[in-house]
Amino acid sequence: MKRLFYLCYLAIFIGACAPKIGSRIAAPQTPLSDTDYVLVLQQEDTFSNDGIEVGTIRSGDNGFSTNCTYYEVIGKLKALARKNGANVIKIVAHKSPDKWSTCERITAKVYRVPDIRKHEQEIEWSPYRRLTWDDFKGQPREALNPGVAAQTYCGFGFQTNRVTMFKQAKVFSINTFSCYLSWVRPDQKGRADLLAHEQGHFDLCEVYARQLRKVLLERKLTVYNLTTDANLEFRRIYNLYLNKQELYEKGTDYGRNRQKQLEWEQRIREYLNELRDYAQ
């Protein structure tokens, strides 16, 4: 079972800029690998440091270019955090594009904590980061959902770069799992088969996030058709996604048919592999 949500953000600007990345590192740690998961917390997210404060990192405006959308900036900040051994980025200041700059300007504290899972509020999909029952932090809603063992809340949305009359759009489509909306009944936490079923919902969400990336890139969006065509394609892909989630539920008998569950898991892996060129 699941409830699905999405974020859709579009912006069209004339001109753009490259981010200027800087840092003040007080306590560097052993560097992380390029595949190590780095948690990003927003300004409004609560965080109680139980590790080491590594330092401060920031992005700013550095002239005209096309590489300073939110996700491009966060990607660069994650790389800098990994280089200095930090696995948590806590944003403390964030300025969105305005009349002074078309760049996302972010300042963040970075930390090395022993277990990032306890601090997560939502999880970006990653082939290196599989769900555990500890990720399901919401309170069970058994009264409203009799007979339901667990619920996964996940969804995907999209954002584009700064589009001009001379630049086509670059598409960023992010798939996230909401920890505090997702829940499991305490008596079901020992079931590996149920956890695999819930992971399947999250993986299917990634399939359609990639499908959306593929379709929007093939559309060759411009400043003239970005808003209308992107929204149209998003609604179409999202409806396909909802239908596929229902087929997954019914096809596996909500995860109770073990053979069908294994068949669907293989099918989902094949979907992801077919769309590997469109992984974020």
Summary of the structure (lengths in Angstrom):
residues: 280
radius of gyration: 19.9
end to end distance: 26.0
largest distance: 58.1
contacts: 844
relative contact order: 0.15
helix: 35%
strand: 26%
